[in-house]
């Protein structure tokens, strides 16, 4: 059991280390490319988002790599019923 916990800590540590390495270029260049509002963000704002970057770095890397410049539209049952989603109304 102790060995499994040790392995888990190593895996989480490696994941967060990769996130930290990703966070440096993302905070300086990437955040402004995937969110136009964040482009004008201060350095205080950029420091505040680093913990989130450490956790969500795979999703942010995918968005940055794809070149999307707008946040994705949430498509749930309420938006479909209102006609605000591309998938159309729910039956």
DRENLUMLO-212727 format. One record per residue: residue number from 1; residue in one letter; chain; x, y, z of N, C-alpha, C in turn. Coordinates in pm, whole numbers, m for minus. Layout:
N
+-----+----+----+--------+--------+--------+--------+--------+--------+--------+--------+--------+
:   i : aa : ch :    n.X :    n.Y :    n.Z :   ca.X :   ca.Y :   ca.Z :    c.X :    c.Y :    c.Z :
+-----+----+----+--------+--------+--------+--------+--------+--------+--------+--------+--------+
: NUM :  A :  A :      X :      Y :      Z :      X :      Y :      Z :      X :      Y :      Z :
...
+-----+----+----+--------+--------+--------+--------+--------+--------+--------+--------+--------+
***
This chain:
91
+-----+----+----+--------+--------+--------+--------+--------+--------+--------+--------+--------+
:   i : aa : ch :    n.X :    n.Y :    n.Z :   ca.X :   ca.Y :   ca.Z :    c.X :    c.Y :    c.Z :
+-----+----+----+--------+--------+--------+--------+--------+--------+--------+--------+--------+
:   1 :  X :  A :     82 :   m119 :      0 :      0 :      0 :      0 :     87 :    126 :      0 :
:   2 :  X :  A :    193 :    127 :     79 :    281 :    243 :     84 :    350 :    265 :    m50 :
:   3 :  X :  A :    382 :    157 :   m119 :    446 :    169 :   m249 :    348 :    231 :   m350 :
:   4 :  X :  A :    221 :    192 :   m344 :    121 :    248 :   m435 :    103 :    398 :   m410 :
:   5 :  X :  A :    104 :    438 :   m283 :     91 :    579 :   m251 :    213 :    656 :   m299 :
:   6 :  X :  A :    331 :    597 :   m285 :    453 :    660 :   m335 :    450 :    679 :   m485 :
:   7 :  X :  A :    402 :    578 :   m557 :    391 :    588 :   m702 :    291 :    696 :   m740 :
:   8 :  X :  A :    180 :    702 :   m667 :     79 :    805 :   m693 :    138 :    945 :   m674 :
:   9 :  X :  A :    214 :    965 :   m568 :    277 :   1095 :   m545 :    375 :   1130 :   m656 :
:  10 :  X :  A :    448 :   1033 :   m705 :    543 :   1057 :   m814 :    468 :   1096 :   m941 :
:  11 :  X :  A :    361 :   1025 :   m972 :    282 :   1054 :  m1092 :    223 :   1195 :  m1084 :
:  12 :  X :  A :    164 :   1229 :   m969 :    105 :   1362 :   m953 :    215 :   1468 :   m960 :
:  13 :  X :  A :    330 :   1441 :   m901 :    440 :   1536 :   m906 :    490 :   1560 :  m1047 :
:  14 :  X :  A :    501 :   1455 :  m1125 :    545 :   1469 :  m1265 :    442 :   1548 :  m1345 :
:  15 :  X :  A :    314 :   1519 :  m1322 :    205 :   1590 :  m1391 :    212 :   1740 :  m1360 :
:  16 :  X :  A :    230 :   1774 :  m1233 :    238 :   1915 :  m1194 :    366 :   1981 :  m1244 :
:  17 :  X :  A :    475 :   1906 :  m1251 :    600 :   1960 :  m1304 :    586 :   1992 :  m1452 :
:  18 :  X :  A :    522 :   1904 :  m1526 :    496 :   1932 :  m1668 :    407 :   2056 :  m1679 :
:  19 :  X :  A :    307 :   2067 :  m1592 :    221 :   2184 :  m1591 :    297 :   2311 :  m1562 :
:  20 :  X :  A :    394 :   2306 :  m1472 :    475 :   2424 :  m1440 :    562 :   2463 :  m1559 :
:  21 :  X :  A :    620 :   2366 :  m1626 :    701 :   2394 :  m1744 :    614 :   2453 :  m1855 :
:  22 :  X :  A :    491 :   2404 :  m1868 :    398 :   2456 :  m1967 :    350 :   2596 :  m1929 :
:  23 :  X :  A :    334 :   2623 :  m1800 :    276 :   2750 :  m1753 :    361 :   2870 :  m1792 :
:  24 :  X :  A :    493 :   2856 :  m1794 :    579 :   2971 :  m1822 :    553 :   3029 :  m1961 :
:  25 :  X :  A :    561 :   2951 :  m2069 :    531 :   3011 :  m2200 :    383 :   3043 :  m2217 :
:  26 :  X :  A :    297 :   2965 :  m2152 :    154 :   2991 :  m2167 :    115 :   3125 :  m2104 :
:  27 :  X :  A :    170 :   3156 :  m1988 :    137 :   3282 :  m1921 :    192 :   3400 :  m2001 :
:  28 :  X :  A :    308 :   3383 :  m2062 :    367 :   3496 :  m2135 :    307 :   3515 :  m2274 :
:  29 :  X :  A :    274 :   3405 :  m2344 :    225 :   3419 :  m2482 :     89 :   3354 :  m2506 :
:  30 :  X :  A :     65 :   3238 :  m2449 :    m51 :   3158 :  m2487 :   m184 :   3210 :  m2439 :
:  31 :  X :  A :   m189 :   3263 :  m2317 :   m318 :   3304 :  m2263 :   m380 :   3415 :  m2347 :
:  32 :  X :  A :   m299 :   3503 :  m2401 :   m351 :   3609 :  m2486 :   m397 :   3560 :  m2621 :
:  33 :  X :  A :   m347 :   3446 :  m2663 :   m388 :   3392 :  m2794 :   m520 :   3316 :  m2786 :
:  34 :  X :  A :   m547 :   3250 :  m2674 :   m672 :   3173 :  m2668 :   m787 :   3252 :  m2607 :
:  35 :  X :  A :   m759 :   3366 :  m2543 :   m864 :   3448 :  m2484 :   m830 :   3595 :  m2507 :
:  36 :  X :  A :   m903 :   3663 :  m2596 :   m870 :   3802 :  m2627 :   m880 :   3894 :  m2505 :
:  37 :  X :  A :   m969 :   3867 :  m2413 :   m982 :   3951 :  m2294 :   m859 :   3937 :  m2205 :
:  38 :  X :  A :   m804 :   3816 :  m2195 :   m686 :   3793 :  m2111 :   m561 :   3856 :  m2170 :
:  39 :  X :  A :   m566 :   3892 :  m2296 :   m450 :   3956 :  m2359 :   m412 :   4084 :  m2286 :
:  40 :  X :  A :   m512 :   4153 :  m2233 :   m488 :   4278 :  m2161 :   m467 :   4256 :  m2012 :
:  41 :  X :  A :   m459 :   4131 :  m1968 :   m444 :   4100 :  m1826 :   m310 :   4146 :  m1771 :
:  42 :  X :  A :   m312 :   4185 :  m1645 :   m190 :   4230 :  m1579 :   m107 :   4109 :  m1536 :
:  43 :  X :  A :     15 :   4137 :  m1488 :     99 :   4028 :  m1438 :     41 :   3968 :  m1311 :
:  44 :  X :  A :    m33 :   4047 :  m1235 :   m100 :   3992 :  m1117 :   m203 :   3888 :  m1156 :
:  45 :  X :  A :   m281 :   3918 :  m1261 :   m378 :   3822 :  m1313 :   m308 :   3695 :  m1361 :
:  46 :  X :  A :   m199 :   3713 :  m1432 :   m127 :   3597 :  m1486 :    m70 :   3509 :  m1376 :
:  47 :  X :  A :    m25 :   3571 :  m1268 :     23 :   3491 :  m1154 :    m92 :   3417 :  m1087 :
:  48 :  X :  A :   m209 :   3479 :  m1082 :   m324 :   3414 :  m1018 :   m373 :   3292 :  m1095 :
:  49 :  X :  A :   m355 :   3289 :  m1226 :   m407 :   3175 :  m1303 :   m309 :   3059 :  m1310 :
:  50 :  X :  A :   m188 :   3075 :  m1260 :    m89 :   2966 :  m1266 :   m137 :   2838 :  m1198 :
:  51 :  X :  A :   m200 :   2841 :  m1078 :   m248 :   2714 :  m1021 :   m348 :   2641 :  m1111 :
:  52 :  X :  A :   m435 :   2715 :  m1178 :   m528 :   2652 :  m1271 :   m458 :   2594 :  m1392 :
:  53 :  X :  A :   m354 :   2663 :  m1438 :   m277 :   2613 :  m1552 :   m208 :   2482 :  m1515 :
:  54 :  X :  A :   m156 :   2474 :  m1392 :    m89 :   2351 :  m1348 :   m184 :   2232 :  m1355 :
:  55 :  X :  A :   m311 :   2253 :  m1326 :   m408 :   2144 :  m1324 :   m463 :   2115 :  m1464 :
:  56 :  X :  A :   m495 :   2220 :  m1538 :   m565 :   2202 :  m1666 :   m474 :   2218 :  m1787 :
:  57 :  X :  A :   m344 :   2197 :  m1771 :   m252 :   2219 :  m1882 :   m281 :   2135 :  m2005 :
:  58 :  X :  A :   m329 :   2011 :  m1995 :   m356 :   1939 :  m2121 :   m467 :   2003 :  m2204 :
:  59 :  X :  A :   m572 :   2052 :  m2137 :   m681 :   2117 :  m2210 :   m636 :   2249 :  m2270 :
:  60 :  X :  A :   m560 :   2326 :  m2193 :   m512 :   2454 :  m2243 :   m413 :   2435 :  m2357 :
:  61 :  X :  A :   m329 :   2333 :  m2349 :   m234 :   2305 :  m2457 :   m309 :   2269 :  m2586 :
:  62 :  X :  A :   m416 :   2192 :  m2572 :   m494 :   2155 :  m2691 :   m558 :   2278 :  m2755 :
:  63 :  X :  A :   m615 :   2367 :  m2672 :   m677 :   2488 :  m2726 :   m572 :   2580 :  m2790 :
:  64 :  X :  A :   m456 :   2591 :  m2726 :   m350 :   2677 :  m2780 :   m300 :   2621 :  m2912 :
:  65 :  X :  A :   m281 :   2489 :  m2918 :   m232 :   2425 :  m3040 :   m332 :   2435 :  m3154 :
:  66 :  X :  A :   m462 :   2427 :  m3122 :   m564 :   2433 :  m3227 :   m581 :   2572 :  m3283 :
:  67 :  X :  A :   m534 :   2673 :  m3210 :   m544 :   2810 :  m3259 :   m678 :   2875 :  m3234 :
:  68 :  X :  A :   m762 :   2816 :  m3149 :   m891 :   2877 :  m3121 :   m871 :   3005 :  m3042 :
:  69 :  X :  A :   m947 :   3109 :  m3079 :   m930 :   3239 :  m3016 :  m1050 :   3277 :  m2930 :
:  70 :  X :  A :  m1154 :   3200 :  m2929 :  m1272 :   3229 :  m2849 :  m1301 :   3111 :  m2757 :
:  71 :  X :  A :  m1354 :   3137 :  m2638 :  m1392 :   3027 :  m2550 :  m1500 :   2942 :  m2617 :
:  72 :  X :  A :  m1502 :   2811 :  m2593 :  m1603 :   2727 :  m2656 :  m1742 :   2758 :  m2603 :
:  73 :  X :  A :  m1842 :   2741 :  m2688 :  m1980 :   2764 :  m2649 :  m2031 :   2641 :  m2573 :
:  74 :  X :  A :  m2087 :   2664 :  m2457 :  m2144 :   2554 :  m2381 :  m2275 :   2513 :  m2446 :
:  75 :  X :  A :  m2288 :   2387 :  m2482 :  m2408 :   2338 :  m2548 :  m2477 :   2240 :  m2454 :
:  76 :  X :  A :  m2573 :   2292 :  m2378 :  m2649 :   2206 :  m2286 :  m2796 :   2208 :  m2325 :
:  77 :  X :  A :  m2879 :   2137 :  m2252 :  m3021 :   2125 :  m2287 :  m3091 :   2260 :  m2288 :
:  78 :  X :  A :  m3057 :   2347 :  m2197 :  m3121 :   2478 :  m2191 :  m3088 :   2564 :  m2312 :
:  79 :  X :  A :  m2963 :   2563 :  m2354 :  m2925 :   2641 :  m2472 :  m2986 :   2581 :  m2599 :
:  80 :  X :  A :  m2993 :   2447 :  m2607 :  m3055 :   2385 :  m2724 :  m3202 :   2420 :  m2731 :
:  81 :  X :  A :  m3271 :   2420 :  m2618 :  m3414 :   2452 :  m2615 :  m3437 :   2597 :  m2655 :
:  82 :  X :  A :  m3345 :   2685 :  m2621 :  m3358 :   2826 :  m2656 :  m3311 :   2854 :  m2798 :
:  83 :  X :  A :  m3256 :   2755 :  m2865 :  m3209 :   2773 :  m3001 :  m3073 :   2839 :  m3009 :
:  84 :  X :  A :  m2999 :   2844 :  m2899 :  m2870 :   2909 :  m2897 :  m2754 :   2816 :  m2917 :
:  85 :  X :  A :  m2781 :   2695 :  m2963 :  m2674 :   2599 :  m2981 :  m2685 :   2538 :  m3120 :
:  86 :  X :  A :  m2575 :   2507 :  m3180 :  m2575 :   2457 :  m3317 :  m2638 :   2319 :  m3332 :
:  87 :  X :  A :  m2653 :   2244 :  m3223 :  m2706 :   2109 :  m3232 :  m2858 :   2106 :  m3244 :
:  88 :  X :  A :  m2924 :   2220 :  m3233 :  m3068 :   2227 :  m3249 :  m3142 :   2194 :  m3120 :
:  89 :  X :  A :  m3273 :   2210 :  m3120 :  m3352 :   2187 :  m3000 :  m3359 :   2039 :  m2964 :
:  90 :  X :  A :  m3376 :   2012 :  m2838 :  m3390 :   1873 :  m2793 :  m3532 :   1827 :  m2816 :
:  91 :  X :  A :  m3553 :   1701 :  m2841 :  m3690 :   1650 :  m2865 :  m3774 :   1653 :  m2740 :
+-----+----+----+--------+--------+--------+--------+--------+--------+--------+--------+--------+
***
